[in-house]
Amino acid sequence: MNVPAFHPEWIVTFWLTTPGINKIDPHLVLAVVLAAIGVYVFKIRAVKTNKMEKDEEQFKYLLSKKNVIEKELKELERQCLEHCITDEQFKNKKRELEKYLVVTEQELQQFTL
């Protein structure tokens, strides 16, 4: 049983009557268009995956930065108790580290919302 192709008449007429286009195989054009769409979709997914990986790296970096600042604060308190630094140095350094800690926690909060 021979079934006719289901192509709209206007597409067939356009394709066969347009000079230059009528020499190109329509199925080949369709294959090229579908391949181009496939490549485009693949690139979009790759970019999204890459962005997620960068966000993950940024989160890990901020988390380790927070841990380092907290360790430095503990070390600073230890140095103050052992009188290795003056009270003025302790206050200045503690104020600076707490400022960095607040900024880092705010940046981390952007990832957890």
BELCORNOR-V742978 format. One record per pair of residues at least 6 apart in sequence whose C-alpha atoms are under 6 Angstrom apart, sorted by the first residue. I is the first residue (numbers start at 1). GAP is how many residues later the second one is. Records with the same first field share a line. If there is no record, write none. Layout:
BEGIN
I=GAP ; GAP
END
This chain:
BEGIN
15=7
16=6
END
